[in-house]
Amino acid sequence: MSKITLKLRNLENGDPSNQEFDDEASTIAFLKERPHMKDVLGVVFEGLTPEQNARLRAAVRPLDVVELAAEKKLEEAAAKRAEADAKVRAAEDEKARAAHREALKNADPNRPMELRYRYEGGGQIGLVDQEDPREITAEAARAVEAWVAERNEWVESRGQIVGEAKIMVWPGTLPKPNADRVQGGTFVPCTAPEKPKA
């Protein structure tokens, strides 16, 4: 039988460690006499049978009162760190959004607009960039609808329609008279609804 490696955790400081055993018998012997303040988190490399895993789990000496208190303390500290990290990320995200909003104030209003189409809700069209203050022009909306209608024809034989799409569109004046208003796009098909019976 291959060796078994357990993942352990020091309940005093939370430090992880691994310990290798030659076989199941020696692993079970360790688990039954698990050292004080050493928590068993599991097997590092899976490959054991469900029966072996069950035997190993059953052999673990339960945490005593002191160990349970230490475990709770570690979990509370981890929760506080996660909360603090989340606040830092939220502040960084808001700072980035504010910088992005400021940059958009001086951006060309006729620059390409990335739009999202969703079949649900009656074919909704919205801006991908929620910070973009521009209104979706009638020309842009019509171009998206035409683009989606064409793709619907592509997938109709498979009983599908465009479920969601992202399309890059010129919202106003075209850069060249004969330029395509739609600059490109991607879509995800979905099952088409049943056609009403006559």
C-alpha positions as CSV (number, residue, x, y, z in Angstrom):
1,M,0.0,0.0,0.0
2,S,1.2,3.5,-0.8
3,K,2.1,5.9,2.0
4,I,-0.5,8.2,3.5
5,T,0.1,11.9,4.1
6,L,-2.0,13.9,6.6
7,K,-2.5,17.6,6.6
8,L,-2.4,18.9,10.1
9,R,-2.9,22.3,11.8
10,N,-1.3,23.7,14.9
11,L,-4.3,24.9,17.0
12,E,-2.1,27.4,18.9
13,N,-1.0,29.5,15.9
14,G,-2.9,28.0,12.9
15,D,0.3,26.9,11.1
16,P,-0.3,24.0,8.7
17,S,2.0,21.0,8.3
18,N,2.1,17.6,6.7
19,Q,3.0,14.2,8.2
20,E,3.7,11.1,6.2
21,F,2.9,7.5,7.4
22,D,4.0,4.2,5.9
23,D,0.5,2.5,5.9
24,E,-3.0,2.7,7.1
25,A,-2.3,1.0,10.4
26,S,0.4,3.5,11.5
27,T,-1.9,6.4,10.3
28,I,-4.8,5.1,12.4
29,A,-2.5,4.6,15.4
30,F,-1.4,8.3,15.1
31,L,-5.0,9.5,14.7
32,K,-6.2,7.7,17.8
33,E,-3.4,9.3,19.9
34,R,-3.5,12.6,18.0
35,P,-1.0,15.0,19.7
36,H,-2.6,17.7,21.8
37,M,-3.3,20.9,19.8
38,K,-2.7,19.2,16.5
39,D,-5.8,19.2,14.4
40,V,-6.3,16.8,11.4
41,L,-7.6,18.6,8.3
42,G,-7.5,15.6,6.0
43,V,-5.5,13.6,3.6
44,V,-3.1,15.6,1.4
45,F,-3.3,13.3,-1.6
46,E,-6.5,11.4,-2.3
47,G,-6.4,7.9,-3.6
48,L,-7.8,6.0,-0.7
49,T,-11.0,3.9,-1.0
50,P,-14.2,5.3,0.7
51,E,-13.8,2.5,3.3
52,Q,-10.3,3.6,4.1
53,N,-11.3,7.3,4.4
54,A,-14.2,6.2,6.7
55,R,-11.8,4.3,8.9
56,L,-9.3,7.2,9.1
57,R,-12.1,9.7,10.0
58,A,-13.5,7.4,12.6
59,A,-10.0,6.9,14.2
60,V,-9.4,10.7,14.8
61,R,-9.4,11.6,18.5
62,P,-12.1,14.3,19.0
63,L,-10.9,17.8,20.0
64,D,-11.1,18.4,23.7
65,V,-12.5,21.5,25.4
66,V,-9.2,23.4,25.2
67,E,-8.6,22.5,21.6
68,L,-12.2,23.5,20.6
69,A,-11.6,26.9,22.3
70,A,-8.4,27.3,20.3
71,E,-10.1,26.3,17.1
72,K,-12.9,28.8,17.7
73,K,-10.2,31.5,18.3
74,L,-8.5,30.7,15.1
75,E,-11.8,30.8,13.1
76,E,-12.7,34.2,14.6
77,A,-9.3,35.6,13.7
78,A,-9.6,34.2,10.2
79,A,-13.0,35.8,9.9
80,K,-11.7,39.2,11.0
81,R,-8.8,39.0,8.5
82,A,-11.3,38.1,5.7
83,E,-13.5,41.0,6.7
84,A,-10.5,43.4,6.7
85,D,-9.3,42.1,3.4
86,A,-12.8,42.5,1.9
87,K,-12.9,46.2,3.1
88,V,-9.5,46.8,1.5
89,R,-10.6,45.2,-1.8
90,A,-13.9,47.2,-1.7
91,A,-12.0,50.5,-1.2
92,E,-9.5,49.6,-4.0
93,D,-12.4,48.7,-6.3
94,E,-14.2,52.0,-5.6
95,K,-11.0,53.9,-6.2
96,A,-10.5,52.2,-9.5
97,R,-14.2,52.9,-10.5
98,A,-13.8,56.5,-9.5
99,A,-10.7,56.9,-11.7
100,H,-12.5,55.1,-14.5
101,R,-15.5,57.4,-14.2
102,E,-13.2,60.4,-14.3
103,A,-11.4,59.1,-17.4
104,L,-14.8,58.6,-19.2
105,K,-15.7,62.3,-18.7
106,N,-13.0,63.2,-21.2
107,A,-13.4,60.2,-23.6
108,D,-14.8,60.6,-27.1
109,P,-18.6,60.4,-26.8
110,N,-18.7,58.6,-30.2
111,R,-16.2,55.9,-29.3
112,P,-17.4,52.3,-29.7
113,M,-20.0,51.2,-27.2
114,E,-20.0,47.7,-25.8
115,L,-23.5,46.5,-25.4
116,R,-25.0,43.3,-23.8
117,Y,-28.1,41.7,-25.2
118,R,-30.2,39.2,-23.1
119,Y,-33.1,37.2,-24.5
120,E,-34.6,37.0,-21.0
121,G,-36.8,40.0,-20.3
122,G,-37.9,40.5,-23.9
123,G,-34.5,41.1,-25.5
124,Q,-32.9,43.6,-23.1
125,I,-30.0,45.7,-24.4
126,G,-27.7,47.4,-21.8
127,L,-24.2,48.8,-21.5
128,V,-21.5,46.4,-20.4
129,D,-19.6,49.2,-18.7
130,Q,-22.0,50.3,-15.9
131,E,-19.9,53.5,-15.4
132,D,-20.4,54.6,-19.1
133,P,-22.8,57.6,-18.8
134,R,-23.9,57.5,-22.5
135,E,-27.4,56.8,-23.6
136,I,-27.8,53.9,-26.0
137,T,-28.7,55.5,-29.3
138,A,-31.5,54.2,-31.5
139,E,-29.0,53.4,-34.2
140,A,-26.9,51.3,-31.8
141,A,-30.0,49.4,-30.6
142,R,-31.2,48.7,-34.1
143,A,-27.8,47.4,-35.1
144,V,-27.8,45.0,-32.1
145,E,-31.2,43.8,-32.9
146,A,-30.2,43.2,-36.6
147,W,-27.0,41.4,-35.5
148,V,-28.9,39.2,-33.1
149,A,-31.6,38.4,-35.7
150,E,-28.9,37.3,-38.1
151,R,-27.3,35.0,-35.5
152,N,-30.7,33.6,-34.7
153,E,-30.9,32.4,-38.3
154,W,-27.6,30.7,-37.9
155,V,-28.7,28.5,-35.0
156,E,-32.4,28.1,-35.8
157,S,-31.9,24.7,-37.4
158,R,-30.5,23.5,-34.0
159,G,-33.6,24.7,-32.2
160,Q,-31.7,27.6,-30.6
161,I,-31.7,31.4,-30.4
162,V,-29.2,33.9,-29.1
163,G,-29.5,33.8,-25.3
164,E,-26.9,36.4,-24.5
165,A,-24.5,38.5,-26.6
166,K,-21.8,41.2,-26.2
167,I,-21.6,43.5,-29.2
168,M,-19.2,46.4,-29.9
169,V,-21.1,49.1,-31.8
170,W,-20.5,52.7,-33.0
171,P,-23.3,54.6,-31.2
172,G,-23.4,57.7,-33.5
173,T,-21.6,59.0,-36.5
174,L,-19.6,56.3,-38.3
175,P,-15.8,56.8,-38.7
176,K,-16.2,56.2,-42.4
177,P,-19.5,56.4,-44.5
178,N,-19.5,52.7,-45.4
179,A,-18.2,51.4,-42.1
180,D,-20.1,48.7,-40.3
181,R,-21.8,50.0,-37.2
182,V,-21.2,46.7,-35.5
183,Q,-17.5,46.2,-34.9
184,G,-17.7,42.6,-33.6
185,G,-19.4,40.5,-31.0
186,T,-19.8,37.1,-29.4
187,F,-22.9,35.3,-28.4
188,V,-24.1,32.3,-26.4
189,P,-27.1,30.3,-27.8
190,C,-29.9,28.9,-25.7
191,T,-32.8,26.6,-26.4
192,A,-35.5,28.4,-28.4
193,P,-39.0,28.7,-27.0
194,E,-41.7,26.6,-28.5
195,K,-43.5,28.3,-31.3
196,P,-47.2,28.8,-30.7
197,K,-49.4,26.2,-32.3
198,A,-51.7,27.5,-35.0
